[in-house]
Structures are given as structure tokens and as C-alpha cells.
Amino acid sequence: MRGWTHFTPDKNLRRMKKGNATDRRKFLSDSFSVASAFTIGGAFASLSSRIATGETPAHSGKALVPAKDETTGLPLLKLPEGFRYKTFGWTKDLMRGNVPTPSAHDGMAVVKEDNGVVTMVRNHEIGSYGKSLKIDGKPFDAKAGGGCSSLTFDTKNGEWLDSWISLSGSVRNCAGGATPWETWLTCEETVIESGDIQRKAKVDLNEKHGWVFDVPPEGQKNPVPIKAMGRFVHEAVAVDRETGIVYQTEDRGSAGFYRYIPDDKTNLAAGGKLQMMKVIGQPDLRSHVKNGSEFDVQWVNIADPELAHSLGTTDSGGVFKQGQKLGGTVFARLEGCWFGNERVFFDATSGGGEKVGQIWAFNPKSQKLQMLFESPGVEVLNMPDNLVVSPHGGLLLCEDSDYGKFSQQRIHGLDQDGNLSLFAINNMQLKGEKNGFKGDFRGKEWAGATFSPNGKWLFVNIQTPGVTFAITGPWNETVF
């Protein structure tokens, strides 16, 4: 039995070109999600059975070779033969207005396309306090150091074009998600506020944090948090374009999976209802779950979305504990989240029997949750973080883990038939050749994977020292 139905990005690109602006927004926000739905039961069965009998190699797919960056000439990545890349937006590189590029590159997505030029918004997971990023506008909190930047790339000529600050004054912008209205929902992975103790010192901030912000690519000059979406340790979001419902993950050891039902799907800030997933008969899904297992789902209401902590504690679980008391299900560190193929895909970074990762799929129409893949060990897949639906309809998984002697971080593809293949390895060993950065960065995480609408370019970050890659090559030869 087949899994998702395969399709080519060129076919969908033709549809987009023939359509109007609404079609382009749909294409960008859903990221190749117009293929038919996942078929329950068949996909991933072959992979899980091979793993069970010990027949699956740790790394399947084409062999990877060191590839030199066309910007710096440095062999920063290992990729399948025939793939090439250009870096841009290294930490300290000057952006528009001679503003240095911030550090800690994290979640990112293509949010806009115009005649082959794509615009992305990129998070900076900065937790420092005292001074905000310089922006043409006002920061949310002048004492908070995090935020977002925007960057443009010409997919026709394969050239990076420009970059600028698009949100300032937030804290620990980890992931988020693209919207149908061509913006980026950026999420704070903290509930910190002034007076909290961090590293044995009292925090001094102007505002409470732990929110979601809607960031237009040209820049959010008057940032206002969408408080009804909840104040918790946010990670990523995914928007169902048809219903307007926004799905949210939470990066805690005991985490919930949430949905925000807006009163007006064209205006999330107008208010709405926050709910937590209740998997029937499964109060805790942090441990082993058999691949292909399927569960019915209900939702419980969160009475106070702005409650940061449980009563009398500083546990960052105010929202989570409300949902859990009503039967909400516990997951292990929910991180990546993406809408595609009529499903919401998300991962539990430390979930499973081996605590090295689970990939889940939720069907909003049938209200069913399915375990797509649980990693049997670090050699196969080690703690997936950000994920994205690929042009072929599979998934691309970014690792954030400890692996091997040098903790080299990897990107894997997971195709519609359950085949896991290795696509990229972080090979960054710097000796001061770029902006003075020195050291072995091969153990630093991948983040922010996102494809161009024509399916020819993958954009992705390595968080430290902070750099963005544009990767292209023979995608038709990949299995995912």
C-alpha cells in the first residue's frame, strides 16, 4: 500500500502561476501540501519491519561527500554528490542599515514569492537581556535581545539579495510557522519576566514574555503579542489554511499539543479559544509507541491561556497543567510542526522507548493521531527538531542531538513509503576564516528547513555560529 501520493513541484508551480495571489499564499503556507492524504496503515510499515529484524542500515540513500560553500570556499557540509550550496547571513555579517546579523539562527520559513524572488523570516533564539536589536520601528521590549530577521533570495539566478531586522524585543525566538497571509508567526520559548532568577541573577525586563507574534516580512514595527494563543514554552506552529486553526507545540519534558481556534481566521489577534489535545485512552505518550498506531482525539479547553506557572510554582507549566487536569495527553518535548498533505506533522524530540525521537501525524478531518515513526536508536535518527514537508511529499528532519565522537548533526529524509535516508551532515570546522569564528561546530543543531515554491532550493540554518544555507541539486534523485 502506498503512503502519500507523489507529485512533482513543477506541476504545482504551474497551478500557482495560473492562479491568483490567494493561490500563491496557499502554496507558500501549505508548502507542497496539495497532494492527497496519508493512507492509514501502509506507510512506514516496511521500514519498521526491517528495523525490527536488524536489516535496516543506519544511513540509507546516496553516499555523502564534502561539498565546498560557493560563498566562502569552505567544506561546511557533506551532501549527496551533485548538490551545491551558498551561505549567507552569517552572525556578524552586516545587514541593511549596517546592522550586524544577530546570532542563534533557528526556525525559518519562506513566506512570500514574487517572480522567483523568495522572502524568508528567520528566528534568532537569543536569551540575553539589556538591549534590543536595532529596528526601523519599536521593539516589543527594549531590554530583550531576541527577534527575527528577513532575507531574500533570487531562485532564478541562485543569488542571495538582502537581509534586515523584522522583529525586535522578544526572547528566545525558537520556531514558528508561515501563515496564509504571507507572514511568519514567531514563538518565544520561555515564560520569563522581570524579577525571575536566571543564572543566579535577577532578570530585568520591561514586559512579560512567552508569546506568539505575527511578523510581516517587511518588519513588525509595532509588535503586539497574541495573548489568546497562550503563554507557555512555545516551539513551532502550523496553520490549517481552510479552517484557520493554528496548531502549536511545546518544548518541555512534559509537553502538550495545542490548537488555537480564532474567532476570525483572518485576524488571530481578535481572540479565540486555546485547547490541548486529549488522546483517548492515552494520558501519556512519551514512551514507546508502535509505528502505525492510531488513536482517536478530543480537545480540552484552557481556561486561562496567560497563566505562566502552576499555582505557587515557577514550573513554566501553567497552561500545560490546566490541560492535563482535564485529561490532556503528555508528550516528550514537542518541537517541529508543519502542515502538509492534509495533515499536521510534528515531532517529539525525546519521545519513544529510546528517548531519541518520534514523528507524529494528526488528521484534522478525522480527528485521528498516528505514530509515523519512532526511532529505534541514535544511529538511525537522533532527536529530530525542526521538520518540513518536502516537494515530493515526504518529510525533512533536522537533528538537534549528541551523536558519535564529534556529535555531528544530520538532516534526514523520511519518504512516503517509510524509507529513512541521510541527506546532509554538518561539517563545520572553522579556523577563523569567516568573521573570526574558530572551533569545531559539527555538533551544532540544524534548524529552519524550508523549500522554495519551485522545489529547487532548500534553505536551512545551522544555529551556531549562525549561518543560513541555500542548497540545490538533483532533487529528483532523492527518495523523500
Rosetta blueprint (number, residue, H / E / L):
1 M L
2 R L
3 G L
4 W L
5 T L
6 H L
7 F L
8 T L
9 P H
10 D H
11 K H
12 N H
13 L H
14 R H
15 R H
16 M H
17 K H
18 K H
19 G L
20 N L
21 A H
22 T H
23 D H
24 R H
25 R H
26 K H
27 F H
28 L H
29 S H
30 D H
31 S L
32 F L
33 S L
34 V L
35 A L
36 S L
37 A L
38 F L
39 T L
40 I L
41 G L
42 G L
43 A L
44 F L
45 A H
46 S H
47 L H
48 S H
49 S H
50 R H
51 I H
52 A H
53 T L
54 G L
55 E L
56 T L
57 P L
58 A L
59 H L
60 S E
61 G L
62 K L
63 A L
64 L E
65 V E
66 P E
67 A E
68 K L
69 D L
70 E L
71 T L
72 T L
73 G L
74 L L
75 P L
76 L L
77 L E
78 K E
79 L E
80 P E
81 E L
82 G L
83 F L
84 R E
85 Y E
86 K E
87 T E
88 F E
89 G L
90 W L
91 T L
92 K L
93 D L
94 L E
95 M L
96 R H
97 G H
98 N H
99 V L
100 P E
101 T L
102 P L
103 S L
104 A L
105 H E
106 D E
107 G E
108 M E
109 A E
110 V E
111 V E
112 K E
113 E E
114 D E
115 N L
116 G L
117 V E
118 V E
119 T E
120 M E
121 V E
122 R E
123 N E
124 H E
125 E L
126 I L
127 G L
128 S L
129 Y E
130 G L
131 K L
132 S L
133 L L
134 K L
135 I L
136 D L
137 G L
138 K L
139 P L
140 F L
141 D L
142 A L
143 K L
144 A E
145 G L
146 G E
147 G E
148 C E
149 S E
150 S E
151 L E
152 T E
153 F E
154 D E
155 T L
156 K L
157 N L
158 G L
159 E E
160 W E
161 L E
162 D E
163 S E
164 W E
165 I E
166 S E
167 L E
168 S E
169 G E
170 S E
171 V L
172 R L
173 N E
174 C E
175 A E
176 G E
177 G E
178 A E
179 T L
180 P L
181 W L
182 E L
183 T L
184 W E
185 L E
186 T E
187 C E
188 E E
189 E E
190 T L
191 V L
192 I L
193 E L
194 S L
195 G L
196 D L
197 I E
198 Q E
199 R L
200 K L
201 A E
202 K E
203 V L
204 D L
205 L L
206 N L
207 E L
208 K L
209 H L
210 G L
211 W L
212 V E
213 F E
214 D E
215 V E
216 P L
217 P L
218 E L
219 G L
220 Q L
221 K L
222 N L
223 P L
224 V L
225 P L
226 I L
227 K H
228 A H
229 M H
230 G L
231 R L
232 F L
233 V E
234 H E
235 E E
236 A E
237 V E
238 A E
239 V E
240 D L
241 R L
242 E L
243 T L
244 G L
245 I L
246 V E
247 Y E
248 Q E
249 T E
250 E E
251 D L
252 R L
253 G L
254 S L
255 A E
256 G L
257 F E
258 Y E
259 R E
260 Y E
261 I E
262 P E
263 D L
264 D L
265 K L
266 T L
267 N L
268 L H
269 A H
270 A H
271 G L
272 G E
273 K E
274 L E
275 Q E
276 M E
277 M E
278 K E
279 V E
280 I L
281 G L
282 Q L
283 P L
284 D E
285 L L
286 R L
287 S L
288 H L
289 V L
290 K L
291 N L
292 G L
293 S L
294 E E
295 F E
296 D E
297 V E
298 Q E
299 W E
300 V E
301 N E
302 I L
303 A L
304 D L
305 P L
306 E L
307 L L
308 A L
309 H L
310 S L
311 L L
312 G L
313 T L
314 T L
315 D L
316 S L
317 G L
318 G H
319 V H
320 F H
321 K H
322 Q H
323 G H
324 Q H
325 K H
326 L L
327 G L
328 G L
329 T L
330 V E
331 F E
332 A L
333 R L
334 L E
335 E E
336 G E
337 C E
338 W E
339 F E
340 G E
341 N L
342 E L
343 R E
344 V E
345 F E
346 F E
347 D E
348 A E
349 T L
350 S L
351 G L
352 G L
353 G L
354 E L
355 K L
356 V L
357 G L
358 Q E
359 I E
360 W E
361 A E
362 F E
363 N E
364 P L
365 K L
366 S L
367 Q L
368 K E
369 L E
370 Q E
371 M E
372 L E
373 F E
374 E E
375 S L
376 P L
377 G L
378 V L
379 E L
380 V L
381 L L
382 N L
383 M L
384 P E
385 D E
386 N E
387 L E
388 V E
389 V E
390 S L
391 P L
392 H L
393 G L
394 G L
395 L E
396 L E
397 L E
398 C E
399 E E
400 D L
401 S L
402 D L
403 Y L
404 G L
405 K L
406 F L
407 S L
408 Q L
409 Q L
410 R E
411 I E
412 H E
413 G E
414 L E
415 D L
416 Q L
417 D L
418 G L
419 N L
420 L E
421 S E
422 L E
423 F E
424 A E
425 I E
426 N E
427 N L
428 M L
429 Q E
430 L E
431 K E
432 G L
433 E L
434 K L
435 N L
436 G L
437 F L
438 K E
439 G E
440 D E
441 F L
442 R L
443 G L
444 K L
445 E L
446 W E
447 A E
448 G E
449 A E
450 T E
451 F E
452 S L
453 P L
454 N L
455 G L
456 K L
457 W L
458 L E
459 F E
460 V E
461 N E
462 I E
463 Q L
464 T L
465 P L
466 G L
467 V E
468 T E
469 F E
470 A E
471 I E
472 T E
473 G L
474 P L
475 W H
476 N H
477 E H
478 T L
479 V L
480 F L
